Amino acid sequence: MNYVVSHSFNSLENLTEITLLEQQSFTSPWNRESLELELSNPLNLITVIRSSSEVEIIGYSLTRILPPEAELLRVAVRPQARGVGVGSVLLSELLQKLLTLKITQVYLEVSEKNRPALSLYQKIGFTTTGHRPGYYDNGSTGAISFSLTINF
Ligand SMILES: CC(C)(COP(=O)(O)OP(=O)(O)OC[C@H]1O[C@@H](n2cnc3c(N)ncnc32)[C@H](O)[C@@H]1OP(=O)(O)O)[C@@H](O)C(=O)NCCC(=O)NCCS
């Protein structure tokens, strides 16, 4: 499968599709109003991925850019498109883009129960830097902190 990945700052172009992706992907999705704020925040890099045969977005990520560091805030792939490498392509392309933005260190936090995401981050090369007990779900679920040094 061929994919097309594009990056932007401060763009509401994909707001409706990203709102749907959020609803399909998270137990506490960002609503349209929150997304409007995040997508227009000039510090946030928006990355979207499409299959080359479709116009619809099949995945997206949102990354806070604070050179030389960045924080990966969101990654989501459409449920029907999961498990075939879309998330891996999205993150690989994102890392290439971050390098051009002078980012050398990327951080993120993820629920300790989110197996697909834990595997994806490890596969891409992130390493565990910590565990924050009770970070999610009103204190019932811990968070794993990851970081990655970019040096291709
Ligand atoms: C996490 C997520 C983005 C992964 O996207 P994806 O397109 O399915 O990922 P890929 O197909 O590239 O898989 C990457 C790796 O993750 C792992 N993985 C994928 N789906 C998995 C599953 N259901 N169970 C366990 N591991 C899984 C595999 O190790 C895979 O590596 P492989 O190619 O060697 O098999 C997707 O599951 C998703 O959108 N989840 C809901 C939103 C979310 O939780 N986001 C992350 C927290 S912000």
The ligand as an SDF file (V2000), in Angstrom:
LIG
                    3D

 48 50  0  0  0  0  0  0  0  0999 V2000
   -1.7570    2.8800   18.3420 C   0  0  0  0  0  0  0  0  0  0  0  0
   -2.1900    2.9630   16.8780 C   0  0  0  0  0  0  0  0  0  0  0  0
   -1.9500    4.4060   16.3860 C   0  0  0  0  0  0  0  0  0  0  0  0
   -1.3170    1.9880   16.0510 C   0  0  0  0  0  0  0  0  0  0  0  0
   -1.5800    2.1930   14.6810 O   0  0  0  0  0  0  0  0  0  0  0  0
   -1.4440    1.0090   13.6120 P   0  0  0  0  0  0  0  0  0  0  0  0
   -1.5850    1.5850   12.2650 O   0  0  0  0  0  0  0  0  0  0  0  0
   -2.3490   -0.1080   13.9590 O   0  0  0  0  0  0  0  0  0  0  0  0
    0.0730    0.5450   13.8600 O   0  0  0  0  0  0  0  0  0  0  0  0
    0.9190   -0.4350   12.9110 P   0  0  0  0  0  0  0  0  0  0  0  0
    0.0330   -1.2700   12.0670 O   0  0  0  0  0  0  0  0  0  0  0  0
    1.9650    0.3840   12.2240 O   0  0  0  0  0  0  0  0  0  0  0  0
    1.6150   -1.3910   13.9770 O   0  0  0  0  0  0  0  0  0  0  0  0
    2.8190   -1.0150   14.5890 C   0  0  0  0  0  0  0  0  0  0  0  0
    3.1990   -2.0330   15.6490 C   0  0  0  0  0  0  0  0  0  0  0  0
    2.2910   -1.9210   16.7240 O   0  0  0  0  0  0  0  0  0  0  0  0
    1.9630   -3.2290   17.1790 C   0  0  0  0  0  0  0  0  0  0  0  0
    0.5260   -3.4180   17.1150 N   0  0  0  0  0  0  0  0  0  0  0  0
   -0.3500   -2.9310   16.2170 C   0  0  0  0  0  0  0  0  0  0  0  0
   -1.6000   -3.3080   16.5310 N   0  0  0  0  0  0  0  0  0  0  0  0
   -1.4850   -4.0650   17.6470 C   0  0  0  0  0  0  0  0  0  0  0  0
   -2.4180   -4.7560   18.4580 C   0  0  0  0  0  0  0  0  0  0  0  0
   -3.7410   -4.7300   18.1950 N   0  0  0  0  0  0  0  0  0  0  0  0
   -1.9670   -5.4280   19.5460 N   0  0  0  0  0  0  0  0  0  0  0  0
   -0.6340   -5.4510   19.8490 C   0  0  0  0  0  0  0  0  0  0  0  0
    0.2910   -4.8150   19.1000 N   0  0  0  0  0  0  0  0  0  0  0  0
   -0.1290   -4.1460   18.0220 C   0  0  0  0  0  0  0  0  0  0  0  0
    2.7610   -4.2250   16.3860 C   0  0  0  0  0  0  0  0  0  0  0  0
    3.9440   -4.5050   17.1330 O   0  0  0  0  0  0  0  0  0  0  0  0
    3.1250   -3.4660   15.1610 C   0  0  0  0  0  0  0  0  0  0  0  0
    4.3920   -3.8600   14.7330 O   0  0  0  0  0  0  0  0  0  0  0  0
    4.5230   -4.9490   13.5210 P   0  0  0  0  0  0  0  0  0  0  0  0
    4.3380   -4.1410   12.2630 O   0  0  0  0  0  0  0  0  0  0  0  0
    5.9020   -5.4450   13.7060 O   0  0  0  0  0  0  0  0  0  0  0  0
    3.4680   -5.9660   13.7030 O   0  0  0  0  0  0  0  0  0  0  0  0
   -3.6830    2.5560   16.6850 C   0  0  0  0  0  0  0  0  0  0  0  0
   -3.8830    1.3100   17.3010 O   0  0  0  0  0  0  0  0  0  0  0  0
   -4.6850    3.5640   17.2320 C   0  0  0  0  0  0  0  0  0  0  0  0
   -5.0710    4.5110   16.5570 O   0  0  0  0  0  0  0  0  0  0  0  0
   -5.1420    3.3630   18.4890 N   0  0  0  0  0  0  0  0  0  0  0  0
   -6.1250    4.2530   19.1200 C   0  0  0  0  0  0  0  0  0  0  0  0
   -5.5190    5.5940   19.4940 C   0  0  0  0  0  0  0  0  0  0  0  0
   -4.3400    5.4300   20.4430 C   0  0  0  0  0  0  0  0  0  0  0  0
   -4.3810    4.6570   21.3780 O   0  0  0  0  0  0  0  0  0  0  0  0
   -3.2690    6.2260   20.1910 N   0  0  0  0  0  0  0  0  0  0  0  0
   -2.0210    6.1460   20.9740 C   0  0  0  0  0  0  0  0  0  0  0  0
   -2.0730    6.9050   22.2300 C   0  0  0  0  0  0  0  0  0  0  0  0
   -1.9760    8.6690   21.9630 S   0  0  0  0  0  0  0  0  0  0  0  0
  1  2  1  0
  2  3  1  0
  2  4  1  0
  2 36  1  0
  4  5  1  0
  5  6  1  0
  6  7  2  0
  6  8  1  0
  6  9  1  0
  9 10  1  0
 10 11  2  0
 10 12  1  0
 10 13  1  0
 13 14  1  0
 14 15  1  0
 15 16  1  0
 15 30  1  0
 16 17  1  0
 17 18  1  0
 17 28  1  0
 18 19  1  0
 18 27  1  0
 19 20  2  0
 20 21  1  0
 21 22  1  0
 21 27  2  0
 22 23  1  0
 22 24  2  0
 24 25  1  0
 25 26  2  0
 26 27  1  0
 28 29  1  0
 28 30  1  0
 30 31  1  0
 31 32  1  0
 32 33  2  0
 32 34  1  0
 32 35  1  0
 36 37  1  0
 36 38  1  0
 38 39  2  0
 38 40  1  0
 40 41  1  0
 41 42  1  0
 42 43  1  0
 43 44  2  0
 43 45  1  0
 45 46  1  0
 46 47  1  0
 47 48  1  0
M  END
$$$$
